[in-house]
Amino acid sequence: MNKLFINLLFGATLLASSACSPVAFASELSGLDTHQQSHSIKLPTQPLIDQPNGDIDPDSEIGQIQQSAAKSDAVVMGRVLSKKSTWIGKVIVTTATIDVLETMKGKTNRQVQVSYPGGVIGPIAQYVTHTPALNVDEVAVLFISEPQSEALKKMDSFEFSTEKSKVAILAPEQDESRLEENVRLTRHLNRIRAAVK
């Protein structure tokens, strides 16, 4: 079987079998299975202080949020308004337009664009593991940074800071009123805000 290596804009190598059909495009990133997975941080269910000595465990959800925030230029909570996939070289890149509901770190406009590798154009799909994917109308907390690639800089788009750069808040069918009315969700958001600071 012939194998094709594609160097992604985001510094990873995409390994694709050239023997597969475009519809069943299977790829591998660093030898890992690349079927679509949304790598999101789970909402914290434990207290902020989770170590006997008062430190935060870096492997806990709060620890992951703190690490992602430290590596980010901005942290925003927003609703995905739209997304569009385009070819950049031999790689599909999806750019989502985000309506920013709250900026937790950094400075952003009312709307920002976030680009990430993978997506679908016609019958061709490219999926990359360890990269969050966004769905239209969902609300999420996003950990974003200025892009490293020239192509994304020209698009005036942010990119995800780490593989744990998304905390899902509301599914597409859920109304934003839940952000204020749901006590449990409000508590989770307050924990996230405290971890980002």
Secondary structure, 3 states (H helix, E strand, C coil): CCEEEEECCCCCEEEEECCCCCCCCCEEECCEECCCCCCCCCCCCCCCCCCCCCCCCCCCHHHHHHHHHHCCCEEEEEEEEEEEEEEECCEEEEEEEEEEEEEEECCCCCEEEEEEECEEECCEEECCCCCCCCCCCCEEEEEEECCCCHHHHHCCCEEECCCCCEEEEECCCCCCCHHHHCHHHHHHHHHHHHHHC
